[in-house]
Amino acid sequence: MRARYNYKFISVWFLGVACSLLVSSCLPDPLEVKGIKSIKPQIVVSSQIIPDQTLLVMLTKSFGALEASEDSDPQEVLRQIAVDDALVTVTGPTQTDTLVSIGYGLYGGVFIPLEPGAEYTLNVNSTSLGKVTATTTVKPGVTFEDVNAYLYFDGFDDTLAQVDYMFKDLPEKNYYMVNATEVEWDELQEDLLNPSGYSRLLDDNDFTDEYYAESFLVFRREFEKGDTIAVYLSNIDKAYYDFVKLRLDNRFSFVEYLSEPINYPTNVEGGKGFFNLYIPDIELIVLE
C-alpha cells in the first residue's frame, strides 16, 4: 500500500534521532599504541533537507581508528562524537539564518528559502574544534512519477522488499541517488552509524529515454507484512555523487568513515563530510 508522506512526520522522524539518544553505556577502552602521534579531531559535516524547507545539519568529530568499531554501542558513540558547542549559520543570496541546536550534534532551521541554482554557505564556529565552512549550490528537485514497494520471497529463508519506481530525467546533465530503508524508531541510532538500507547512484548518461524506470531488491533486512519502507529520490551534484560512490564501493560504515585513516573527498574547508542542499522526494510505503 502506497502512502504519500506527511512532512510533519518526516521532520519528527529525523528529529527523533536526537531525542532518542538517552541510553548510557561505555565504549571499549581504546587499545594503547605507543609511538603514534594523536591527530587533532576534525569537524565532520552532514546535512539533510526535508521537503518542507527544514534544514538539518549534523556535526560530529572524527576519532582514532581504535576508539570505536561496528560493535560499539551506537548511542554512546554518537554521544561522544557530537559537536554541541557550535554557532551554525547558513548564508544565501538574500539572508543569513542561524540554526538552532537540537542536541547530540543536530542543528536545525525551518522555512529557509532555497533557490535552485543559488549558492549557500555553511559557517560553523565550535568553541572546542574551531571553524569550518562549506559552500554548495541548490539542486533542482526531482519527483517520482510512480513508486511502489512489495514483499519479495527469495525462495530461501529471507523476505526482502522489492521497489519499483519511475521518474522523468531533468534537463541538462544530472546525477541521482535513490535510497530505501525501513522506518524503525528503535533502530535509528544504529542505522545512522551502520546504514543497512539500499543506496543506488544513477548517471543519466546511461539513460536511453527521458523517463527512467527500474526495480531493485532491498537487501540486509528481513521484512514482514506491515513494515514501512521509506524510498527517497534525490538530484545530487557530481562531487557528492563521487563521495557516495566511494563509500558504496568500499562498503565502509559510518564509524569507519569517521575514523582518522579514511580519507574521503569533501567540500568542507577545515573539516570532513559534505554540505548538500538537495531536496529529496520521499515516499512512505506499507509493505503488503
C-alpha positions in Angstrom: 0.0 0.0 0.0 1.5 3.3 -1.1 1.1 6.4 1.1 2.2 9.9 0.4 4.5 11.1 3.2 3.5 13.6 5.8 6.0 16.4 6.1 5.5 16.7 9.8 6.0 13.0 10.3 9.3 13.1 8.3 10.5 16.1 10.3 9.7 14.3 13.6 11.4 11.2 12.3 14.7 12.9 11.6 14.5 14.9 14.9 13.8 11.7 16.7 17.5 10.7 16.2 18.4 13.4 18.6 15.6 12.9 21.1 16.1 9.2 21.5 19.8 9.2 22.3 19.3 8.7 26.0 20.9 5.3 26.6 24.1 5.3 28.6 26.8 2.7 28.2 30.6 2.6 27.7 32.8 2.2 24.7 35.5 -0.4 25.0 38.8 1.0 26.3 41.0 2.1 23.4 44.0 0.0 22.8 47.3 1.6 23.8 49.6 2.0 20.9 52.9 3.7 21.5 54.9 5.8 19.1 52.0 7.2 17.1 51.1 10.8 17.4 47.5 11.6 18.1 45.7 13.5 15.4 43.5 16.5 16.4 39.8 15.7 15.7 38.1 17.5 12.9 34.5 18.5 12.5 32.5 16.2 10.2 29.5 17.8 8.5 26.4 16.1 7.1 23.2 17.7 6.1 19.6 16.9 5.1 16.8 19.0 3.7 13.3 17.9 4.4 10.7 18.9 1.7 9.0 21.5 4.0 12.3 23.5 3.8 13.6 22.3 7.2 17.4 22.0 7.1 19.2 19.6 9.5 22.9 19.8 9.9 24.7 17.1 11.9 28.1 18.0 13.4 30.3 15.2 14.7 34.1 14.9 15.2 36.5 12.4 13.8 38.2 9.9 16.1 41.0 7.4 16.2 40.6 4.2 14.4 41.0 2.2 17.6 38.5 4.2 19.7 35.3 2.5 18.3 34.1 -0.2 16.0 30.9 -1.6 14.5 30.4 -3.5 17.8 30.4 -0.3 19.8 27.2 1.0 21.3 25.9 3.4 18.6 24.1 5.7 21.1 27.3 6.1 23.1 29.4 6.7 20.0 27.1 9.5 18.9 27.0 11.0 22.3 30.8 11.1 22.5 31.4 12.4 19.0 28.5 15.0 18.8 29.6 18.6 18.5 27.2 20.7 20.6 29.2 23.9 21.2 29.0 25.4 17.8 27.4 28.5 16.3 26.0 27.4 12.9 24.8 29.8 10.2 23.7 29.4 6.6 24.1 32.3 4.2 22.2 32.5 1.0 21.7 35.2 -1.7 19.2 37.2 0.4 19.7 36.4 4.1 21.6 34.6 6.8 19.9 32.0 9.0 21.2 30.8 12.4 20.4 27.2 13.1 19.1 26.1 16.5 21.0 23.4 18.5 18.7 20.5 19.0 21.2 18.4 20.9 23.5 15.5 20.1 25.2 17.3 17.3 22.0 18.3 15.4 21.3 21.8 14.3 18.0 22.8 12.6 16.4 25.7 10.8 12.8 25.9 9.4 11.4 27.7 6.3 14.8 28.5 4.9 14.1 29.8 1.4 16.1 27.8 -1.2 16.6 29.0 -4.7 17.6 26.3 -7.3 20.9 27.3 -8.8 21.8 29.7 -5.9 24.9 29.2 -3.7 24.6 28.8 0.1 27.5 28.9 2.6 27.6 27.0 5.9 29.7 28.5 8.6 30.5 26.6 11.8 32.3 28.1 14.8 32.9 25.5 17.5 34.4 26.5 20.8 36.3 23.3 21.1 37.2 22.4 17.5 37.4 25.8 15.7 35.8 26.9 12.4 34.8 25.1 9.2 33.0 26.4 6.2 31.4 24.8 3.1 29.6 26.2 0.1 27.1 24.3 -2.1 24.6 25.1 -4.9 20.9 24.1 -4.5 20.0 21.4 -7.0 16.5 21.4 -8.6 14.2 18.9 -7.1 13.1 15.7 -8.9 10.0 13.7 -8.1 8.8 10.2 -8.6 6.3 9.6 -11.5 5.5 6.3 -9.8 6.8 4.3 -6.9 5.7 1.1 -5.1 7.2 -1.5 -2.8 6.2 -5.1 -2.1 7.3 -8.1 -0.1 9.6 -10.4 -2.1 10.2 -14.0 -1.1 13.7 -15.1 -2.3 12.9 -18.8 -2.2 15.1 -19.4 0.8 14.6 -18.0 4.4 14.7 -14.3 3.7 11.8 -11.9 2.9 13.1 -8.9 1.0 11.5 -5.7 -0.2 11.1 -5.0 -3.9 10.9 -1.4 -5.0 9.6 -0.3 -8.5 9.9 3.3 -9.5 10.0 5.7 -12.4 10.9 9.4 -12.8 11.5 11.9 -15.6 15.1 12.9 -16.2 15.6 16.6 -15.7 17.2 18.8 -18.4 20.9 19.2 -18.7 23.4 16.8 -17.1 22.3 15.1 -13.9 23.2 12.6 -11.2 20.6 11.0 -9.0 20.6 9.0 -5.8 17.9 6.5 -4.7 17.7 5.3 -1.1 15.4 2.8 0.5 15.3 1.9 4.2 12.9 0.5 6.8 11.4 3.1 9.1 12.1 1.8 12.6 12.3 4.3 15.5 14.1 1.9 17.9 17.0 1.4 15.4 17.6 5.0 14.2 20.8 5.4 16.0 22.3 2.1 14.8 21.2 2.8 11.3 22.9 6.2 11.3 26.2 4.6 12.3 25.9 1.4 10.2 23.4 2.1 7.4 21.6 -1.0 6.4 19.4 0.5 3.7 19.8 0.4 0.0 21.5 3.1 -1.9 21.8 3.4 -5.7 23.6 6.0 -7.8 22.4 6.9 -11.3 24.2 8.8 -14.1 21.8 10.0 -16.8 24.4 9.2 -19.4 23.1 5.7 -19.0 19.5 6.6 -19.7 18.0 5.8 -23.1 14.8 7.7 -22.7 13.6 10.8 -20.8 11.8 8.5 -18.3 13.9 6.1 -16.3 12.3 3.1 -14.6 13.7 0.1 -12.8 13.1 -2.4 -9.9 15.5 -3.4 -7.2 15.6 -5.5 -4.1 16.4 -4.1 -0.6 18.9 -6.4 1.0 20.4 -6.6 4.5 16.9 -6.6 6.1 14.3 -9.2 6.5 10.9 -7.6 6.1 7.4 -8.5 7.3 3.9 -7.6 6.3 3.0 -4.2 7.7 6.6 -2.9 7.8 7.0 0.7 6.5 9.7 1.5 4.0 10.9 5.0 3.0 12.1 5.5 -0.6 14.0 8.6 -1.5 14.8 10.1 -4.8 17.4 13.0 -5.0 19.1 15.1 -7.6 22.7 15.5 -6.5 25.8 17.2 -7.8 28.8 15.4 -9.3 31.1 15.9 -6.2 28.6 14.3 -3.8 28.0 11.5 -6.4 31.7 10.7 -6.3 31.7 10.9 -2.5 28.8 8.5 -2.1 30.2 6.2 -4.8 33.5 5.8 -2.9 31.6 4.9 0.3 29.5 2.4 -1.5 32.4 0.9 -3.4 34.4 0.5 -0.1 31.3 -0.5 1.9 32.5 1.5 4.9 30.2 2.0 7.8 29.7 5.5 9.3 32.1 4.5 12.2 34.8 3.6 9.7 34.1 6.8 7.7 34.6 9.0 10.7 37.8 7.3 11.9 41.0 9.2 11.0 42.8 6.9 8.5 39.9 7.0 6.0 40.2 9.9 3.5 37.1 10.8 1.5 36.5 13.8 -0.8 34.9 16.7 0.9 33.6 20.2 0.3 34.2 21.2 3.9 37.1 23.6 4.3 39.0 22.7 7.5 36.9 19.5 8.2 35.3 16.5 6.7 32.0 15.4 5.3 29.7 17.1 2.8 27.3 20.0 3.0 24.4 19.5 0.5 21.2 21.3 -0.3 19.3 18.8 -2.4 15.6 18.2 -1.8 14.6 14.5 -1.8 11.2 13.3 -2.9 10.2 10.8 -0.2 7.5 8.1 -0.2 6.5 6.1 2.8 5.0 2.7 1.8 3.5 0.0 3.9 4.6 -3.4 2.7 1.9 -5.9 1.8 
